[in-house]
Amino acid sequence: MPKVAIEIDSDTLIDIIKQLSDTEKKKIRDTIRPKEHWLKRLYDIYLPARKEAQKYTDEEIEKDIRNAIREVRKAHG
C-alpha cells in the first residue's frame, strides 16, 4: 500500500483527538513521547558532578569560578 502524506491543521487534530477513547489517546501519547525525558537524562549525567560539588561551600565554588574567569581573561585579553 503506498504511503500518502496528508496535511492536518491543529484544529482538525484536536477534533480527531476528542473522538478517541482514553485508551487510544494513551497509546498515541506513549508512542509519541520519548521513553526517557531528555531533562531527566541530563540530570542523571551530571549526578557525579553534583555529588562532588556537595563537598564544597558556596564561597569555595564562587572563588574557583572567579579564578577561572580571571585566567581566561588573562589568556584571551
C-alpha positions in Angstrom: 0.0 0.0 0.0 1.5 3.4 -1.0 2.0 5.9 1.7 0.1 9.2 1.3 1.0 12.4 3.0 -1.9 14.4 4.4 -1.9 17.8 5.9 -3.8 18.2 9.2 -4.1 21.5 10.9 -4.2 21.8 14.7 -8.0 22.3 14.7 -8.6 19.1 12.8 -6.1 17.3 15.0 -8.0 18.5 18.1 -11.3 17.3 16.6 -9.8 13.9 15.9 -8.4 13.5 19.4 -11.6 14.5 21.0 -13.3 11.5 19.4 -10.7 9.0 20.6 -11.2 6.9 23.7 -8.9 7.4 26.7 -7.1 4.1 25.9 -6.5 5.2 22.3 -5.2 8.6 23.5 -2.8 6.9 25.9 -1.5 4.6 23.2 -0.8 7.6 20.9 0.8 9.6 23.8 3.1 6.6 24.7 4.1 6.2 21.1 5.0 9.9 20.6 6.5 10.6 24.0 10.2 9.6 24.3 10.8 6.7 26.7 13.2 8.8 28.8 12.8 12.5 29.0 15.9 14.4 27.9 15.9 16.6 31.0 16.0 13.6 33.3 18.8 12.1 31.3 20.8 15.3 31.5 20.1 15.4 35.3 21.4 11.9 35.6 24.5 12.6 33.5 25.5 15.4 35.9 24.8 13.4 39.1 28.5 12.7 39.8 29.4 16.4 39.4 26.5 17.3 41.8 27.7 14.8 44.4 31.3 16.1 44.1 30.2 19.7 44.4 28.4 18.9 47.7 31.8 18.7 49.3 32.5 22.4 48.8 30.9 25.5 50.3 29.3 28.2 48.0 32.1 30.5 48.8 34.7 28.0 47.6 32.9 27.3 44.4 32.4 31.1 43.7 36.1 31.7 44.4 37.1 28.9 41.9 34.7 30.4 39.3 36.2 33.9 39.8 39.7 32.5 39.5 38.8 30.6 36.3 37.3 33.7 34.7 40.4 35.7 35.7 42.6 33.1 34.0 40.6 33.1 30.8 40.5 36.9 30.6 44.3 37.0 31.2 44.9 34.4 28.4 42.4 35.8 25.9 42.6 39.5 26.6 
